[in-house]
Amino acid sequence: MAISMNGISIRGASLRKVSAGFNPVDFWAGQTGGFWDFTDPANLFADTSLTTPATLNAAGGVLGVADLTGNGTKLTQVSSYTNAFTMRSGYCESYVGGLSTASVPSMSAYTALILVRPATVTATEALMDTDYGSSNRISQNIIFTSSSLMQTYIFGYGSPSTVMSSPTLVVSTDYFASVAVDSADANLRIGGTTQNTGAGGTPGGTTVPIAVGAAYAGTNTYPGINPFTGRIYCAAWINKKCSPAEIAEIGAYMNTLAGTSATV
């Protein structure tokens, strides 16, 4: 660990602008998953080994993102993705592609969380995904639908697909979104509104990777589901069903890192 006037660096990941009362290292202790900050150049790399810093405005130049939890769950470009993210000032931009983590184990509960600004809300786009193919599936966690609504798709549930009835999403707006899942049900949330999926089931799958900014099906495209387009500020995934208070805490922390004021 290195301490500077601007923040703390843990295993190469910068914790600048630290929000009082929340620390991802403490929150993720004993858990799997990760927390990825796309706003800080210190966390963004031009290679999958996280040794070469990314270059500002280099198209598709972010191929690796450090994990702030201390677990070392880095995001890296998979070979079949055609592109990754572009580092801008204060965020990353995705037009074609996404990043994936090392594999995480099968589990009966998890939470996915993300802070973004969409460039379009009239196309079906994957924000976060843990779909690893036809026989090894967990969930397409967070999706924007072509009807400008938010959706989740959870394998193992009797009715796997849930589309929120509101709010209607608009472009050029910062959104914090999450889905918290266990065997009973899932809570899907965006813009301060939560919708419960109702009866759940046993989330399917075994060991899977987590994709951010695209569906994971061996490529960065999946039938009917496009990669996310727009700004990405932060993303996180943890193998527990977070409480509403915990989700609000993580959302507030993401807003602090990004300098945004998205409704949590």
URJORA-V307366 format. One record per backbone hydrogen bond with DSSP energy under -0.5 kcal/mol. CO is the residue of the C=O (numbers start at 0). NH is the residue of the N-H. Records with the same first field share a line. If there is no record, write none. Layout:
# URJORA-V307366
CO = NH / NH
This chain:
# URJORA-V307366
1 = 8
5 = 16
6 = 3
7 = 9 / 14
8 = 1 / 10
9 = 12
11 = 13
12 = 9
18 = 21
22 = 26
23 = 27
25 = 28
27 = 30
31 = 238
33 = 236
34 = 67
35 = 37 / 234
38 = 40
39 = 42
40 = 43
42 = 65
43 = 53
44 = 62 / 63
46 = 49
50 = 52
51 = 45
54 = 57
56 = 58
57 = 60
60 = 62
61 = 84
62 = 76
63 = 44
64 = 74
66 = 69
71 = 73
73 = 101
74 = 64
75 = 99
77 = 80
79 = 219
82 = 97
84 = 61
85 = 87 / 92
86 = 56
87 = 89 / 90
90 = 87
91 = 231
92 = 85
93 = 229
98 = 211
99 = 75
103 = 207
109 = 180
110 = 237
111 = 178
112 = 235
113 = 176
114 = 232 / 233
115 = 174
116 = 230
117 = 171
120 = 147
122 = 124
123 = 225
124 = 126 / 143
125 = 227
126 = 212
127 = 141
128 = 210
129 = 131 / 137
132 = 135
135 = 131
137 = 154
138 = 129 / 140
139 = 152
141 = 126 / 127
142 = 150
143 = 124
144 = 147
147 = 168
148 = 144
149 = 163
150 = 142
151 = 161
152 = 139 / 154
153 = 156
154 = 203
155 = 201
156 = 159
157 = 159
159 = 153
161 = 151
166 = 168
169 = 172
172 = 117
174 = 115 / 176
175 = 190
176 = 113
177 = 188
178 = 111 / 180
179 = 186
180 = 109
182 = 200
183 = 199
184 = 181
185 = 187 / 196
186 = 179
187 = 194
188 = 177
189 = 192
192 = 189
194 = 187
199 = 157
200 = 202
207 = 103
209 = 100
210 = 128
211 = 98
212 = 227
214 = 216
218 = 216
221 = 224
224 = 221
225 = 125
228 = 118 / 119
229 = 93
230 = 116
231 = 91
232 = 37 / 38
233 = 114
234 = 35
235 = 112
236 = 33
237 = 110 / 239
239 = 241
242 = 246
243 = 247
244 = 248
245 = 249
246 = 250
247 = 251
248 = 252
249 = 253
250 = 254
251 = 255
252 = 256
253 = 257
254 = 258 / 259
262 = 175
